[in-house]
């Protein structure tokens, strides 16, 4: 007798032992307005609308599982230049593999590097679809959202009473170029006076 596919409970959690091994388990998550506000606050967003996460979870080999999904969301973030709200529509494919023999012997602490493959996770007793959705959303967010009206201008900051440094002042060879030009000018003056 074939088992019916398992659907996630209201918290988005799937018990691995209940999943069908003969066909994919389909899922769709659409957080309500309270959940959207909580997720937006957790990720530092000004707004979050139309968040959806749908796809399948199926066996991958004898003991592993593979999640293939699509993440959709409309996010509002502050512009990095003007702080005006920037609205971005996200539609991202998401793939995760949950491995029974996951090697988590990566170094920890401040010196730890991010692993190159961020699509693998250890297989646990349950798969939390909402956690995967929030992680995927965090990874898909624009790092430097810019309003269409934002101009990239020069910013000059200095102590009161001091001369503001220009871009040319901080270039490593700007002083040498000025010295070269000054010396060239003196040589020209000296050549003219000897004639």
TORPA-4810 file (N, C-alpha, C, O; in nm, 3 decimals):
<nodes>
NODE_1_0.084_-0.119_0.000_0.000_0.000_0.000_0.089_0.125_0.000_0.179_0.137_0.083_X
NODE_2_0.063_0.216_-0.092_0.144_0.338_-0.104_0.092_0.445_-0.008_-0.029_0.467_0.003_X
NODE_3_0.186_0.512_0.061_0.147_0.619_0.152_0.115_0.745_0.074_0.173_0.772_-0.031_X
NODE_4_0.021_0.822_0.126_-0.010_0.952_0.068_0.103_1.048_0.101_0.166_1.035_0.206_X
NODE_5_0.131_1.144_0.012_0.238_1.240_0.042_0.204_1.320_0.167_0.089_1.356_0.192_X
NODE_6_0.308_1.347_0.244_0.293_1.425_0.367_0.290_1.573_0.333_0.363_1.619_0.246_X
NODE_7_0.205_1.646_0.401_0.205_1.791_0.385_0.256_1.851_0.515_0.235_1.794_0.622_X
NODE_8_0.324_1.966_0.506_0.377_2.026_0.629_0.266_2.072_0.721_0.156_2.106_0.675_X
NODE_9_0.293_2.072_0.850_0.194_2.124_0.944_0.195_2.277_0.937_0.265_2.335_0.854_X
NODE_10_0.118_2.341_1.022_0.105_2.487_1.015_0.237_2.559_1.043_0.251_2.677_1.010_X
NODE_11_0.333_2.491_1.105_0.462_2.553_1.132_0.562_2.529_1.018_0.675_2.578_1.025_X
NODE_12_0.522_2.454_0.915_0.612_2.429_0.802_0.714_2.320_0.828_0.816_2.313_0.760_X
NODE_13_0.687_2.234_0.925_0.783_2.129_0.961_0.739_1.996_0.903_0.624_1.955_0.919_X
NODE_14_0.832_1.927_0.836_0.806_1.794_0.783_0.890_1.692_0.860_1.011_1.709_0.875_X
NODE_15_0.825_1.586_0.909_0.897_1.477_0.975_0.951_1.385_0.866_0.874_1.332_0.785_X
NODE_16_1.083_1.366_0.863_1.148_1.289_0.757_1.095_1.146_0.753_1.076_1.092_0.644_X
NODE_17_1.071_1.084_0.867_1.023_0.946_0.870_0.884_0.931_0.808_0.844_0.820_0.775_X
NODE_18_0.810_1.043_0.791_0.676_1.038_0.732_0.675_1.066_0.583_0.571_1.053_0.518_X
NODE_19_0.789_1.104_0.527_0.795_1.140_0.386_0.788_1.016_0.298_0.840_0.911_0.333_X
NODE_20_0.723_1.030_0.184_0.714_0.922_0.087_0.849_0.903_0.019_0.913_1.000_-0.023_X
NODE_21_0.893_0.779_0.009_1.019_0.750_-0.061_0.994_0.710_-0.206_1.089_0.686_-0.281_X
NODE_22_0.866_0.701_-0.247_0.835_0.657_-0.384_0.800_0.772_-0.477_0.807_0.756_-0.599_X
NODE_23_0.762_0.888_-0.424_0.732_1.002_-0.509_0.755_1.132_-0.430_0.756_1.131_-0.307_X
NODE_24_0.772_1.244_-0.503_0.803_1.371_-0.437_0.689_1.418_-0.347_0.571_1.393_-0.374_X
NODE_25_0.726_1.486_-0.241_0.631_1.554_-0.153_0.626_1.700_-0.197_0.729_1.767_-0.200_X
NODE_26_0.509_1.748_-0.231_0.495_1.887_-0.273_0.458_1.973_-0.152_0.396_1.926_-0.057_X
NODE_27_0.498_2.099_-0.158_0.466_2.191_-0.050_0.450_2.331_-0.104_0.502_2.365_-0.211_X
NODE_28_0.378_2.413_-0.031_0.364_2.555_-0.061_0.347_2.629_0.071_0.258_2.597_0.150_X
NODE_29_0.432_2.729_0.094_0.427_2.809_0.216_0.395_2.953_0.176_0.459_3.010_0.088_X
NODE_30_0.296_3.011_0.243_0.259_3.152_0.223_0.232_3.210_0.360_0.121_3.200_0.412_X
NODE_31_0.334_3.272_0.421_0.316_3.328_0.556_0.207_3.434_0.560_0.187_3.508_0.464_X
NODE_32_0.136_3.440_0.674_0.032_3.542_0.691_0.098_3.676_0.727_0.220_3.685_0.739_X
NODE_33_0.016_3.780_0.744_0.069_3.915_0.764_0.151_3.927_0.893_0.251_3.998_0.896_X
NODE_34_0.110_3.858_0.999_0.189_3.862_1.124_0.326_3.796_1.104_0.428_3.848_1.149_X
NODE_35_0.327_3.683_1.035_0.454_3.615_1.008_0.543_3.699_0.917_0.665_3.703_0.936_X
NODE_36_0.483_3.767_0.820_0.561_3.855_0.731_0.629_3.967_0.810_0.745_3.998_0.786_X
NODE_37_0.556_4.027_0.905_0.616_4.133_0.987_0.732_4.079_1.071_0.835_4.145_1.086_X
NODE_38_0.714_3.959_1.126_0.820_3.898_1.207_0.945_3.870_1.122_1.057_3.899_1.165_X
NODE_39_0.924_3.815_1.004_1.038_3.784_0.914_1.106_3.914_0.870_1.229_3.921_0.868_X
NODE_40_1.027_4.016_0.836_1.084_4.145_0.794_1.170_4.204_0.905_1.280_4.253_0.878_X
NODE_41_1.121_4.198_1.029_1.200_4.251_1.142_1.327_4.171_1.162_1.432_4.228_1.190_X
NODE_42_1.318_4.039_1.148_1.435_3.952_1.166_1.543_3.982_1.063_1.662_3.975_1.094_X
NODE_43_1.502_4.016_0.940_1.598_4.041_0.832_1.629_4.189_0.813_1.705_4.225_0.723_X
NODE_44_1.572_4.276_0.896_1.600_4.419_0.886_1.539_4.485_0.764_1.596_4.579_0.709_X
NODE_45_1.423_4.436_0.721_1.356_4.491_0.603_1.255_4.596_0.646_1.197_4.588_0.755_X
NODE_46_1.233_4.696_0.560_1.129_4.795_0.586_0.991_4.738_0.555_0.891_4.780_0.612_X
NODE_47_0.987_4.642_0.464_0.859_4.580_0.428_0.881_4.448_0.358_0.986_4.425_0.296_X
NODE_48_0.781_4.360_0.367_0.786_4.228_0.303_0.643_4.191_0.265_0.554_4.187_0.349_X
NODE_49_0.622_4.163_0.135_0.490_4.125_0.085_0.503_4.007_-0.010_0.610_3.980_-0.064_X
NODE_50_0.394_3.939_-0.030_0.382_3.833_-0.131_0.492_3.728_-0.119_0.545_3.684_-0.220_X
NODE_51_0.526_3.688_0.002_0.628_3.584_0.020_0.565_3.448_-0.005_0.464_3.412_0.057_X
NODE_52_0.625_3.374_-0.096_0.579_3.238_-0.123_0.701_3.148_-0.142_0.807_3.190_-0.188_X
NODE_53_0.682_3.023_-0.104_0.789_2.925_-0.114_0.722_2.792_-0.148_0.655_2.733_-0.064_X
NODE_54_0.742_2.745_-0.272_0.675_2.623_-0.314_0.770_2.535_-0.391_0.859_2.584_-0.461_X
NODE_55_0.751_2.404_-0.378_0.837_2.311_-0.449_0.813_2.168_-0.407_0.704_2.130_-0.367_X
NODE_56_0.919_2.089_-0.419_0.911_1.946_-0.387_1.029_1.904_-0.301_1.135_1.966_-0.300_X
NODE_57_1.006_1.797_-0.229_1.109_1.732_-0.148_1.104_1.585_-0.186_1.000_1.521_-0.177_X
NODE_58_1.220_1.531_-0.229_1.220_1.392_-0.274_1.348_1.322_-0.234_1.449_1.387_-0.206_X
NODE_59_1.345_1.187_-0.231_1.465_1.112_-0.195_1.578_1.141_-0.295_1.554_1.161_-0.414_X
NODE_60_1.700_1.144_-0.243_1.819_1.166_-0.325_1.919_1.059_-0.284_1.998_1.079_-0.191_X
NODE_61_1.917_0.947_-0.353_1.997_0.832_-0.310_1.921_0.753_-0.204_1.799_0.763_-0.195_X
NODE_62_1.994_0.675_-0.125_1.928_0.589_-0.027_1.887_0.660_0.100_1.785_0.627_0.159_X
NODE_63_1.966_0.760_0.145_1.939_0.821_0.275_1.927_0.972_0.273_1.892_1.032_0.374_X
NODE_64_1.955_1.035_0.159_1.954_1.181_0.151_1.823_1.230_0.089_1.746_1.153_0.033_X
NODE_65_1.800_1.362_0.101_1.681_1.424_0.047_1.720_1.551_-0.028_1.817_1.618_0.007_X
NODE_66_1.642_1.583_-0.131_1.668_1.701_-0.213_1.542_1.787_-0.216_1.432_1.737_-0.240_X
NODE_67_1.561_1.916_-0.193_1.452_2.014_-0.199_1.475_2.103_-0.320_1.582_2.162_-0.335_X
NODE_68_1.375_2.113_-0.406_1.376_2.205_-0.520_1.254_2.294_-0.506_1.142_2.245_-0.495_X
NODE_69_1.276_2.425_-0.507_1.164_2.516_-0.481_1.186_2.648_-0.554_1.292_2.673_-0.611_X
NODE_70_1.082_2.730_-0.550_1.089_2.866_-0.601_1.048_2.960_-0.489_0.945_2.941_-0.424_X
NODE_71_1.130_3.061_-0.467_1.104_3.163_-0.366_1.058_3.289_-0.438_1.124_3.336_-0.531_X
NODE_72_0.947_3.344_-0.395_0.899_3.470_-0.450_0.870_3.566_-0.336_0.816_3.527_-0.233_X
NODE_73_0.906_3.693_-0.355_0.880_3.791_-0.250_0.895_3.932_-0.308_0.967_3.953_-0.405_X
NODE_74_0.827_4.026_-0.245_0.847_4.168_-0.273_0.900_4.229_-0.144_0.832_4.229_-0.041_X
NODE_75_1.022_4.283_-0.151_1.087_4.337_-0.031_1.109_4.487_-0.045_1.127_4.538_-0.155_X
NODE_76_1.108_4.556_0.068_1.138_4.699_0.073_1.256_4.718_0.166_1.253_4.677_0.283_X
NODE_77_1.362_4.781_0.112_1.485_4.807_0.188_1.522_4.955_0.173_1.478_5.019_0.078_X
NODE_78_1.601_5.009_0.265_1.647_5.148_0.248_1.757_5.157_0.143_1.846_5.071_0.137_X
NODE_79_1.751_5.261_0.061_1.856_5.286_-0.038_1.987_5.313_0.035_1.989_5.383_0.136_X
NODE_80_2.098_5.258_-0.017_2.227_5.277_0.049_2.280_5.420_0.035_2.372_5.459_0.107_X
NODE_81_2.222_5.498_-0.056_2.269_5.636_-0.075_2.175_5.735_-0.008_2.219_5.821_0.068_X
NODE_82_2.045_5.724_-0.036_1.949_5.825_0.009_1.863_5.781_0.127_1.796_5.864_0.189_X
NODE_83_1.863_5.652_0.158_1.777_5.591_0.260_1.630_5.589_0.221_1.545_5.553_0.302_X
NODE_84_1.599_5.629_0.096_1.462_5.618_0.047_1.426_5.470_0.032_1.515_5.388_0.010_X
NODE_85_1.298_5.435_0.044_1.258_5.295_0.028_1.282_5.245_-0.114_1.250_5.314_-0.212_X
NODE_86_1.338_5.126_-0.125_1.362_5.062_-0.254_1.285_4.930_-0.254_1.308_4.843_-0.169_X
NODE_87_1.193_4.915_-0.349_1.111_4.794_-0.360_1.172_4.703_-0.466_1.199_4.747_-0.578_X
NODE_88_1.195_4.576_-0.431_1.255_4.479_-0.522_1.167_4.354_-0.525_1.124_4.305_-0.421_X
NODE_89_1.142_4.304_-0.645_1.070_4.177_-0.660_1.173_4.067_-0.679_1.262_4.076_-0.764_X
NODE_90_1.162_3.962_-0.599_1.253_3.848_-0.605_1.179_3.725_-0.655_1.069_3.696_-0.609_X
NODE_91_1.237_3.654_-0.748_1.189_3.524_-0.794_1.313_3.437_-0.812_1.383_3.447_-0.913_X
NODE_92_1.340_3.352_-0.713_1.466_3.280_-0.708_1.444_3.129_-0.701_1.359_3.082_-0.625_X
NODE_93_1.521_3.052_-0.779_1.519_2.906_-0.759_1.599_2.872_-0.633_1.699_2.937_-0.603_X
NODE_94_1.554_2.771_-0.562_1.621_2.728_-0.439_1.643_2.578_-0.447_1.550_2.503_-0.478_X
NODE_95_1.764_2.533_-0.419_1.794_2.391_-0.413_1.872_2.363_-0.287_1.972_2.430_-0.259_X
NODE_96_1.828_2.265_-0.210_1.900_2.222_-0.089_1.907_2.071_-0.088_1.813_2.002_-0.130_X
NODE_97_2.018_2.020_-0.041_2.033_1.876_-0.020_2.054_1.853_0.128_2.138_1.918_0.191_X
NODE_98_1.979_1.760_0.182_1.989_1.723_0.324_2.060_1.588_0.328_2.006_1.487_0.284_X
NODE_99_2.182_1.588_0.382_2.270_1.471_0.376_2.276_1.399_0.509_2.298_1.460_0.614_X
NODE_100_2.256_1.266_0.504_2.265_1.184_0.626_2.408_1.182_0.679_2.429_1.181_0.800_X
NODE_101_2.505_1.180_0.589_2.647_1.178_0.629_2.711_1.314_0.607_2.816_1.324_0.544_X
NODE_102_2.648_1.416_0.658_2.697_1.553_0.642_2.826_1.571_0.720_2.833_1.537_0.838_X
NODE_103_2.929_1.625_0.654_3.057_1.650_0.721_3.058_1.793_0.772_3.075_1.888_0.695_X
NODE_104_3.038_1.807_0.902_3.038_1.943_0.960_3.165_1.968_1.040_3.162_2.038_1.142_X
NODE_105_3.275_1.912_0.994_3.403_1.929_1.065_3.474_2.056_1.022_3.597_2.062_1.026_X
NODE_106_3.398_2.156_0.981_3.456_2.285_0.942_3.508_2.355_1.067_3.450_2.340_1.175_X
NODE_107_3.616_2.433_1.055_3.663_2.509_1.171_3.557_2.610_1.214_3.482_2.662_1.132_X
NODE_108_3.553_2.638_1.342_3.456_2.734_1.394_3.530_2.853_1.454_3.652_2.851_1.467_X
NODE_109_3.456_2.955_1.490_3.516_3.074_1.550_3.530_3.185_1.450_3.474_3.178_1.340_X
NODE_110_3.605_3.287_1.488_3.619_3.406_1.404_3.695_3.377_1.275_3.670_3.443_1.173_X
NODE_111_3.786_3.281_1.277_3.868_3.253_1.160_3.802_3.157_1.062_3.858_3.129_0.957_X
NODE_112_3.684_3.105_1.095_3.617_3.008_1.009_3.574_3.074_0.879_3.526_3.187_0.879_X
NODE_113_3.592_3.002_0.768_3.550_3.051_0.638_3.417_2.988_0.602_3.383_2.879_0.648_X
NODE_114_3.341_3.060_0.519_3.215_3.005_0.473_3.245_2.890_0.377_3.334_2.903_0.292_X
NODE_115_3.173_2.778_0.388_3.196_2.670_0.293_3.154_2.713_0.153_3.063_2.795_0.138_X
NODE_116_3.221_2.658_0.050_3.189_2.695_-0.087_3.049_2.650_-0.126_2.979_2.721_-0.197_X
NODE_117_3.007_2.531_-0.079_2.876_2.478_-0.113_2.779_2.507_0.000_2.780_2.441_0.104_X
NODE_118_2.692_2.608_-0.021_2.596_2.644_0.083_2.460_2.579_0.058_2.361_2.618_0.120_X
NODE_119_2.455_2.480_-0.032_2.328_2.415_-0.064_2.310_2.282_0.011_2.211_2.213_-0.011_X
NODE_120_2.404_2.246_0.097_2.392_2.121_0.172_2.374_2.148_0.320_2.433_2.240_0.377_X
NODE_121_2.290_2.065_0.381_2.261_2.075_0.523_2.260_1.934_0.582_2.237_1.837_0.509_X
NODE_122_2.284_1.923_0.711_2.274_1.790_0.773_2.128_1.745_0.778_2.038_1.826_0.800_X
NODE_123_2.105_1.617_0.757_1.970_1.561_0.766_1.938_1.537_0.912_2.011_1.468_0.983_X
NODE_124_1.829_1.593_0.957_1.782_1.576_1.094_1.650_1.499_1.091_1.608_1.453_0.985_X
NODE_125_1.584_1.486_1.205_1.456_1.416_1.211_1.346_1.491_1.138_1.251_1.431_1.088_X
NODE_126_1.359_1.625_1.133_1.258_1.707_1.066_1.327_1.804_0.971_1.444_1.837_0.987_X
NODE_127_1.251_1.849_0.870_1.296_1.953_0.778_1.201_2.071_0.797_1.081_2.060_0.774_X
NODE_128_1.257_2.182_0.838_1.179_2.303_0.867_1.176_2.389_0.740_1.271_2.460_0.710_X
NODE_129_1.065_2.381_0.667_1.053_2.454_0.541_1.058_2.605_0.562_1.114_2.676_0.478_X
NODE_130_1.002_2.655_0.671_1.005_2.799_0.696_1.147_2.848_0.721_1.184_2.958_0.679_X
NODE_131_1.227_2.767_0.790_1.366_2.805_0.813_1.443_2.810_0.681_1.521_2.903_0.658_X
NODE_132_1.421_2.712_0.595_1.486_2.711_0.463_1.441_2.833_0.382_1.522_2.897_0.315_X
NODE_133_1.312_2.865_0.389_1.257_2.979_0.316_1.322_3.110_0.363_1.361_3.193_0.280_X
NODE_134_1.335_3.129_0.494_1.392_3.253_0.548_1.541_3.263_0.512_1.588_3.371_0.478_X
NODE_135_1.613_3.152_0.520_1.755_3.153_0.481_1.769_3.187_0.333_1.856_3.267_0.295_X
NODE_136_1.684_3.128_0.248_1.691_3.156_0.104_1.658_3.302_0.076_1.719_3.363_-0.012_X
NODE_137_1.561_3.357_0.148_1.526_3.498_0.131_1.643_3.588_0.172_1.674_3.684_0.101_X
NODE_138_1.706_3.558_0.283_1.820_3.637_0.329_1.932_3.636_0.225_1.996_3.739_0.202_X
NODE_139_1.957_3.520_0.163_2.063_3.510_0.062_2.027_3.582_-0.068_2.116_3.626_-0.141_X
NODE_140_1.898_3.594_-0.097_1.854_3.655_-0.223_1.841_3.807_-0.216_1.829_3.871_-0.320_X
NODE_141_1.845_3.864_-0.097_1.826_4.009_-0.083_1.938_4.087_-0.152_2.054_4.048_-0.143_X
NODE_142_1.906_4.198_-0.219_2.011_4.283_-0.275_2.100_4.337_-0.162_2.050_4.383_-0.060_X
NODE_143_2.231_4.330_-0.182_2.325_4.378_-0.079_2.328_4.529_-0.070_2.341_4.585_0.039_X
NODE_144_2.316_4.596_-0.185_2.326_4.742_-0.189_2.209_4.798_-0.270_2.228_4.842_-0.383_X
NODE_145_2.088_4.798_-0.213_1.973_4.849_-0.288_1.988_4.999_-0.315_2.027_5.075_-0.227_X
NODE_146_1.957_5.040_-0.438_1.970_5.181_-0.477_1.841_5.229_-0.540_1.783_5.162_-0.625_X
NODE_147_1.798_5.344_-0.497_1.681_5.408_-0.559_1.721_5.457_-0.697_1.837_5.490_-0.721_X
NODE_148_1.625_5.461_-0.790_1.653_5.507_-0.927_1.702_5.651_-0.928_1.778_5.690_-1.017_X
NODE_149_1.661_5.730_-0.829_1.699_5.871_-0.825_1.832_5.894_-0.754_1.881_6.007_-0.750_X
NODE_150_1.890_5.788_-0.698_2.015_5.805_-0.621_2.132_5.830_-0.715_2.153_5.756_-0.812_X
NODE_151_2.205_5.933_-0.686_2.325_5.965_-0.763_2.446_5.931_-0.678_2.446_5.951_-0.557_X
NODE_152_2.549_5.879_-0.744_2.671_5.851_-0.668_2.759_5.975_-0.675_2.828_5.997_-0.775_X
NODE_153_2.756_6.054_-0.572_2.836_6.175_-0.567_2.959_6.155_-0.480_2.972_6.054_-0.411_X
NODE_154_3.047_6.251_-0.485_3.165_6.245_-0.400_3.126_6.291_-0.260_3.051_6.387_-0.243_X
NODE_155_3.177_6.222_-0.161_3.154_6.260_-0.023_3.286_6.308_0.033_3.387_6.238_0.024_X
NODE_156_3.287_6.427_0.092_3.408_6.482_0.150_3.386_6.502_0.298_3.298_6.578_0.340_X
NODE_157_3.466_6.435_0.378_3.455_6.444_0.522_3.593_6.474_0.579_3.691_6.409_0.543_X
NODE_158_3.600_6.574_0.667_3.727_6.607_0.730_3.700_6.678_0.862_3.586_6.712_0.894_X
NODE_159_3.806_6.698_0.937_3.794_6.770_1.064_3.770_6.918_1.036_3.815_6.971_0.934_X
NODE_160_3.699_6.986_1.126_3.677_7.130_1.106_3.811_7.204_1.101_3.901_7.178_1.181_X
NODE_161_3.823_7.297_1.004_3.943_7.378_0.992_4.053_7.314_0.909_4.155_7.379_0.884_X
NODE_162_4.036_7.190_0.866_4.137_7.122_0.785_4.096_7.126_0.638_3.979_7.143_0.606_X
NODE_163_4.195_7.111_0.549_4.170_7.108_0.406_4.110_6.972_0.369_4.159_6.868_0.414_X
NODE_164_4.005_6.973_0.289_3.941_6.849_0.244_4.030_6.783_0.140_4.076_6.848_0.046_X
NODE_165_4.054_6.653_0.157_4.135_6.579_0.060_4.051_6.549_-0.063_3.935_6.510_-0.052_X
NODE_166_4.111_6.567_-0.180_4.044_6.530_-0.305_4.089_6.390_-0.344_4.179_6.332_-0.283_X
NODE_167_4.023_6.336_-0.447_4.064_6.204_-0.495_4.210_6.205_-0.540_4.282_6.107_-0.519_X
NODE_168_4.253_6.315_-0.604_4.393_6.323_-0.651_4.491_6.323_-0.534_4.602_6.271_-0.546_X
NODE_169_4.451_6.382_-0.421_4.540_6.388_-0.305_4.572_6.250_-0.248_4.681_6.229_-0.196_X
NODE_170_4.480_6.158_-0.259_4.501_6.027_-0.198_4.557_5.925_-0.294_4.584_5.811_-0.255_X
NODE_171_4.576_5.963_-0.419_4.639_5.871_-0.515_4.788_5.864_-0.483_4.850_5.967_-0.458_X
NODE_172_4.846_5.743_-0.485_4.984_5.727_-0.438_5.088_5.805_-0.517_5.191_5.843_-0.461_X
NODE_173_5.065_5.831_-0.646_5.167_5.898_-0.725_5.130_6.043_-0.759_5.198_6.107_-0.840_X
NODE_174_5.023_6.094_-0.697_4.982_6.231_-0.725_5.091_6.329_-0.685_5.119_6.424_-0.759_X
NODE_175_5.153_6.310_-0.570_5.260_6.398_-0.524_5.382_6.391_-0.614_5.445_6.494_-0.642_X
NODE_176_5.416_6.272_-0.661_5.530_6.257_-0.751_5.505_6.326_-0.884_5.596_6.386_-0.941_X
NODE_177_5.383_6.316_-0.934_5.351_6.382_-1.061_5.363_6.534_-1.046_5.415_6.601_-1.136_X
NODE_178_5.316_6.587_-0.935_5.326_6.731_-0.912_5.472_6.773_-0.901_5.511_6.876_-0.955_X
NODE_179_5.554_6.694_-0.832_5.697_6.723_-0.819_5.765_6.718_-0.955_5.848_6.803_-0.987_X
NODE_180_5.730_6.615_-1.034_5.789_6.603_-1.168_5.756_6.726_-1.251_5.843_6.781_-1.319_X
NODE_181_5.630_6.769_-1.246_5.588_6.886_-1.323_5.660_7.012_-1.275_5.697_7.098_-1.354_X
NODE_182_5.678_7.021_-1.142_5.747_7.137_-1.085_5.893_7.139_-1.129_5.944_7.244_-1.167_X
NODE_183_5.960_7.023_-1.124_6.100_7.015_-1.167_6.114_7.043_-1.316_6.209_7.109_-1.359_X
NODE_184_6.020_6.992_-1.394_6.023_7.017_-1.539_6.010_7.166_-1.567_6.072_7.218_-1.659_X
NODE_185_5.928_7.235_-1.488_5.910_7.379_-1.505_6.037_7.454_-1.471_6.071_7.550_-1.540_X
NODE_186_6.111_7.413_-1.365_6.236_7.480_-1.328_6.343_7.459_-1.433_6.419_7.550_-1.465_X
NODE_187_6.348_7.335_-1.490_6.448_7.309_-1.594_6.420_7.395_-1.715_6.514_7.447_-1.777_X
NODE_188_6.294_7.411_-1.752_6.260_7.495_-1.866_6.298_7.640_-1.841_6.350_7.708_-1.930_X
NODE_189_6.273_7.688_-1.717_6.310_7.824_-1.682_6.461_7.841_-1.686_6.510_7.943_-1.734_X
NODE_190_6.535_7.743_-1.637_6.681_7.749_-1.634_6.739_7.747_-1.773_6.837_7.816_-1.800_X
NODE_191_6.681_7.669_-1.863_6.730_7.662_-2.002_6.708_7.794_-2.073_6.791_7.838_-2.153_X
NODE_192_6.593_7.857_-2.042_6.564_7.985_-2.108_6.661_8.093_-2.063_6.702_8.177_-2.144_X
NODE_193_6.699_8.092_-1.933_6.788_8.198_-1.882_6.929_8.182_-1.930_7.004_8.280_-1.934_X
NODE_194_6.972_8.060_-1.969_7.109_8.040_-2.014_7.126_8.078_-2.158_7.240_8.094_-2.203_X
NODE_195_7.018_8.093_-2.234_7.031_8.130_-2.375_7.064_8.274_-2.394_7.078_8.320_-2.507_X
</nodes>
